[in-house]
Amino acid sequence: MELGERRRQILAAVVDDYVQTAEPVGSEHLVLRHDFGVKQATVRNELAAMSDLGYLRQPHTSAGRVPSDRGYRYYVDQLMPEPSLDSSETRRVRHGMSRQESEVEEIVQQTCRILSDITRYASLATPPQMESICVKHVGISDIGEGKLLVFTILSTGRVDHRVIETDARATQTQLIALGNLVSERFKNADLNGFSNRAADELPTELRGLKSLYKKIVAAAKQVLANAAEQEVYVEGTGHMLRQPEYADSQRLAGILETLDQRRSLFQILSSSFLGRNVTVIIGSENSLDEMHDCSFVASSYSVAGRPCGSIGVVGPTRMDYRRSVAAVKFMADNLSSLLASLSIW
């Protein structure tokens, strides 16, 4: 139902004041702080009417009103001012992000930490996933005593080092040839491509090293399998402790426990792939019952215009949505720019 202009103004004021104070908002408070051009009795009647319509709720009979999930949704969709961060803050963030780490995962985690710092909410992010993660290079190095170091570089920039033991007696020339073969054969291979390529025959001079070849291929395949797991980075959960809504330790424990369930968080963050804009999930809109007292604000980030991961924040439904939306969008855009500048893509 569309609200009239007066009710829209009052609802916006209730949301803004409740976000700041965490206290129910009454008609007397609203009349003192805002100029609606009407008497307190009229504001009181409008509050009651919007409660009946489901936009507000009254925690206690004698208390003022607080926004309902429906009220927050109307505010976010219809009333919220244009989200923005001030220029000094954006400069500070860009300066912090300019000292980027060498690996993509570290860049995403750093971005996640900064997002948590500027919003004061817990932040979440998924590592980048293009159509599929693939191998860019596999190298082999003899480290002595029957051990080889296998290093695998993935399309995400991640470098994995694994030591394998072997009884095979290979000359240095054979190891170089085997390293070149594995690197060339499995370059740009994803998990689906491993089986077919692994079945290819070895050149005559390397056929005596078949068991060693299989160990190296298995090591590289395991690196890919681990990278393809549904990982979610979580930063700043301590901010949840400072929210008055979570003073109840049992209530907070359920939320923190859910934040440890990476698969569930991955499903929530995946919803931000539905569009180019920032996605806001409010309270009961959440598919996880334990998180009905929370809201998520998330956005996808991209490489070459293609969404490849998500980043966002989670906090109480009494969230500063304007600031959260602005911060998430800004950090997602900056992360997209950083990743686009890396040569591995």
N, C-alpha and C positions, 0 to 999 in steps of 0.2 A: 504494500500500500504506500502510495506517495504521500509524504507529509507536507503540510503547508509551511510557508516561510517561517512563521513564528516558531512552530515546533522544530523545524530544522535548526534554527538558531539556538533554541534551548537544548536540544539533544547534543549539538556540537559543544556547547558550554559544559554540559554535564560530563561528557567524555574528557574534554581537556582538563577540567578541574579535578576529576577523579584520578586521572593519570598522574597529576602532580601531587595530590594529597593522600591518595589511597583511603580516603574517608568518604562515606556516602554524602551525596550532595542534596541539600534541601532548598526549598524555595527562598528562604531568607538569605541564605548564602548567595544564591544566584542573583537576587535583586541587588544586593550590596556590591557584587563584583561586575555585573553586566547591566547594560542599559537596553532592556527590551521594549521600553516605552509602554509598559503595562504594570499594574499593581501586583503585589505579592500573591494575592488570592488568585489572580488569573494564571500566574506562573504555577502555583500549586495545582490548579485544575488541569493545566496542560501536562504536568508531571504525572498526575493520576491517569489521564487519558492515554499517555504514551506507555504507561505501565500496563494498562488494559490491552493495548495493541501489541505488547510483547517487546517493545524497544528498551524498556527499563524494568528494573525489578527493585523490590524493597526488602533488604536483608532482615530488618526488624520493623515492627509496627510503627514505632516512634522515630525510626531512622529516616534519613533522606534516601534518595535513589542512587542506584549504580547502573551502568549500562549492562544489558543482556548481550548474549552473543549476537542476537539479531540487531541490536542497537549498534554494536561495534561494526558489524558488517555494513549497515547503512552508512555509518560514518566513513568507513574506508572507501566505499564505492561512490558516495554522493557528496560528502561534506569535507573531507580532509583537504587542507590546503596543499598546494604543489610541494611535494617532498624536495628538500634541499639541505645540503650541509653548508656551513659558512666557509668562506674562501680560506681562512687561516687553517681550518681543520683539514680541508682537502689538500692544502700544500704540505701539511705535516704528514698526512697519510702517504702522499706520493713520495716524500722524502724517505719515509720508512720503508716503502716498497722498492725504492730504487736500489737498495743494497740487497739485491736478490741473491738467493742461494743458487747452487749449480744444478740441482736436480729439481724436476717438476714437482715431485711430491713435497719437497721442502718449501717451494714457492707457495704452493696451495696451503700448506700448514701455516706458513708465516702470514698469509693473507687472512686466514681464519682467526689467528691470534689478534691481529690488528682490528678486525671486525668486532670481536668480543670486547676489546679495549674501548672502542669508541661508542658502542651501544650500551655497554654494561649488562649485556645478556650473554647467555651461552651461545656459541656459534658452532655451525656444522658445515662440513664440506665433503664432497666426494672427489677422489682423484680423477683426473681426466680419462675418459674412455672414448676413443674414437670408434669407428665401426668395429674394430677389433685391435687389441694390442698385438704388436708383432715384434719379431726379433730384427734388430738392425745389424748386430755383429756378434759372433761367438769367437772367442780367442782361447788358445790353450798355451800353458806355460809349464815347463818341467821345473818343479821345485825340489826335486831330489827325493831319495829314499822311497822310491816307488809311488810317489804322489804327483798329481798334476793339478794345477790351478786352472779352473774353467771360469772365464768371465763372460757374462752375457749382457749385452746392452740392448735395452728395449726401446720401442718407439716413444715411450714416455720420458726417456732420458735416464731412467733407472739403470744402475749398474749393479749386477749381482756377482759375487765371487763365491765359488764353491770348490772345495778340495775333494778330489776323488782319488781313491787308491787303485792301483793296477799292478797286475803281475806281468803284463805284457812287456816284452823287451823291444822297445822301439828306438831306432836311431834318431838323432836330432833332425836329420833330413826327413824321416818319416813323420815325425811329430809336426814339423812345419807344413808338410804336405797335407796331413790330416787336419790341421788347424785351418788351412786355406780351404779345404774341401767342405768342412762343416760350416765355416763362416759363409761361403758362397751358396751352399745348398739350402741353408735355412734362413738366409737373409729375406726379410719381409714375410716370414712364415708365422701364421697364427696357430692356435691350438688345432684348428680343423685341418690345417695343412701339414701338420707334423707327421701323421701316419704314412701318408703317401710318399713324402720325401725321404722318410727314414727307411722305407723299403727298397729304395734304389740301391743297385749293386755298387760295391766299392771298386775303385780302380784296381788293376792287378797288383800293383806294388803295395797296396794297403789291405788286401784281403786277409792277411794274417792278423790284422788289428781289429777284426769285426767286433769282438767283445768290448774293447776299449771304445770303439766308435759308438756302440749302443749306450755305454755309460755316459758319454759326453752328451749324446742326444737326449737321454733321459734327464740329465741335470738341467739342460736348457729348457726342456718341456715343463719341468717342475717350476722353474722361475716364471714362465708364462702363466701356469695354472694359479700360482700364488698371486700374481699381479691382477688376474681376472676376478678375484674374489670381491664381493661387495663391501669394500672398505668405506668407512665413514670416519673422518677426523672430527673430534669434539674438543672444543677449547672453552675455558671460562665457566665451567659448571659451578665454580664458587660463587658466581654472581647470583645464582638461584637462592643461595643462603641468605642474601640480603633483601629478598623480596618479602614484604609483610604477609603476603598470601600464603607463604610456605613456612610460617612459624610452626605449624603442626609438623612434627618430625616424621610422623607416619606418612602424611601426605607428600612431604618432600622425598622421603625414601622411595616411594613408588615412582616418582618422576625420575629421580636419579638412576633407579634401576632400569627404567625404560631407555634412558640415554645410553646405557651400556649395551642395549640390544641393537647392534649395528644393522642387522637385516631390516628391522622395522623402520629405523631411521632412513635407510636407503630408499625404502618404498615411499616415505613421505617426501623426501627430497626429490625423488623422481617426478613428482607432480609438477615441479617447476619447469619441466620440459614441455609442458602443454602449450606454452605460448612464449612470446618474446618479453612480455612484461613481468614484473615482480609478482610472484604468487603469494597470497596471504591466506592462511588457513587458521580460522578462529574457533577456539574452544571445541564445542560439540561437532564441528565440521570435521574434526580429526578422526581418523579411523581407529586410533588407539584409545581405548577407554581410559587408560591411566593418564592420558595427556589432555583430557577434556577441560582442565583448568589452565591450559597453555595455548599459546598461539605461535605459529611458525610464519616467518617471512623469508622467502627464498627466491633465488633467481638462478637460471642457468648461466654458465659462462661458456665462451666459444673459442674455437680456433678456426680461422679461415671461414667465418660465418656459420660454422656448424657447431651446435651445442654439444659439449663433450663432458660436462660435469655440472654440479650444483653447489651453491654456497648460500648460507642463510643464518638466521638467528632463531632461538626459541626462548620465550619468556612467558610471563603471566598474561592472561587476556587483557589485563590492565597495562597494556604495553603502549609505549609511545610509538604508534604506528607510523606517523609521519617521518620521524627521525629514523626508524628502523628501515622503512622502505627506501629512504634516501641513501642510507649507509650501505645497504645490501646492493642496491643498483650501482652505486659508485664503486664498491669493491669488486663486483662482478665485471664491470667494464674495464677496470684497471687490470684485473687478473687476465682477462681476455687479451688485452694489449701486451702484457708481459709475455704470455705464452706465444703469441704471434711473432714475437721478436726472437724466439729461440730457433736456432737452425735445425733442431731435430724434427721440426714439423715440416 
